[in-house]
Amino acid sequence: MERSKQKQMNQNENETEAPINGHFDGRAKVPGWSAGGAAGTPSTVPSSSVMESWREERTRSLEDNEMSLPSIAAAYTTILRGLGEDPQRQGLLKTPWRAATAMQFFTKGYQEKIIDVLNDAIFDEDHDEMVIVKDIDMFSMCEHHLVPIFGRVHIGYLPNKRVLGLSKLARIVEIYSRRLQVQERLTKQIAVAITEALQPAGVGVVIEATHMCMVMRGVQKMNSKTVTSTMLGVFREDPKTRDEFLSLIRS
Amino acid sequence: MEYQKAAELNSMGKGKIVTEYLCRNGFSELTVDSKKVSVQHKNDTSRKETEEESPLPALEAAYTTILRGLGENTDRQGLLKTPLRAAKAMQFLTKGYHETIYDVLNDAIFDENHEELVIVKDIDMFSLCEHHLVPFFGKVHIGYLPSKKVVGLSKLARIVEIYSRRLQVQERLTKQIAMAISEALQPVGVAVVIEAAHMCMVMRGVQKMNSRTVTSAMLGVFREDPKAREEFLALTKGAQ
């Protein structure tokens, strides 16, 4: 299949770059979103690997959301009971539904495709200086504890005749962050999506975030922040470019 | 009693009935009326005692359902143990249901001839919104005017922990902290101010990043005397 061939090519090209993480150990199974059911039998579809983000299929639709809402709400009712609360008291009566809808909102990135968001806003400009959009607020969910992560994303790229609408960078951040994520993977996915879309000379993405799983529980370190970065293309090879980017986002 | 009513709102459900009484010592305690534990005094209702009825498997199954419902692949490496971790995290974030004020305070009340304002401020607080099950967090400032009895300072922070590690509404949390101190020490006055950011407003819904909610509870002299209240507010605002 053309898709798997391309995937193999991509993996070969970027063997050194793309770590095998939980998202694509071989061909990962994704629940099949047929018209029938929410948690249908898993069917083998090409995984939305980091390198294929540009071409990925939408994994969830609004109808799927509606269909799975009752089961998620029921699960939340079980959780409330399991924690020892009384789901019938006034403050908690509608909580399962609210929590289920909130959780669907926090994972709405699964419903969106990069290609929808970007397709129109790529322009031919004769600009080859660095473009930076910084301090993009980011909210994600830790995939290990289902607890929020929030922070800021700084994106810079060196265009190669093609520039992107600025808000589209923020939209790319939204699509990938509104998922169950690991900060390292999020950083990489954003960088790769921009690379695939624009073929720029280089891309740099820095994320600085606070993980509630470390702040609210576990080690409980209030002020700790996690910083991850991905440098592709000329940002990786040329230290001066990287320095310029890093000092501009700090200023 | 106003306090008791607020307490009943936080009471636990069918399997274990927890009600808050005003015991003869004048401060509240949580008691668990379950099959395993029949004592009414200061024992704590730790989860270990009810291990046989552990709700953890049910919580795990619920989280697995949620993950599938959201469209995720529960067999992928990153999510394999997530139901268990999320269930334990949720239990930790609601551990306040199983702790009693009595345990925390019983030893640390001292007779001191001190009648000036005592403030403990910038106590980090993390709680869960009971409407969306999403965190809200912020700082708590507590002040009280002792009447011959002072309390160990960390105990104020522990009271905050007990009440905040629950499914809460910020207004109720503020009041519960104030009432607990009031019942324990019978001070001349108690003031509690909480300033928090609600993730349910920041991450979803209206999505206002910088909004903060401030609630306060003023009891005793802090309610009646505006000068005392001003002094408290001035001291807690300085050098935030």
Interface residues (C-beta under 8 A of the other chain):
Chain A: N21 G22 H23 D25 A28 K29 V30 P31 W33 A38 A39 P42 T59 R60 D64 S68 L69 S71 I72 A74 A75 Y76 T78 I79 L80 R81 G82 L83 G84 E85 D86 P87 Q88 R89 Q90 G91 L92 K94 T95 R98 A99 A100 A102 M103 Q104 F105 F106 T107 Y110 D137 F139 E143 H144 H145 L146 V147 P148 F150 L180 V182 M212 C213 V215 M216 R217 M222
Chain B: L9 S11 M12 G13 K14 G15 K16 V18 P55 L56 A58 L59 A61 A62 Y63 T65 I66 L67 R68 G69 L70 G71 E72 N73 D75 R76 Q77 G78 L79 K81 T82 R85 A86 A87 A89 M90 Q91 F92 L93 T94 Y97 H98 D124 F126 E130 H131 H132 L133 V134 P135 F137 L167 V169 M199 C200 V202 M203 R204 M209
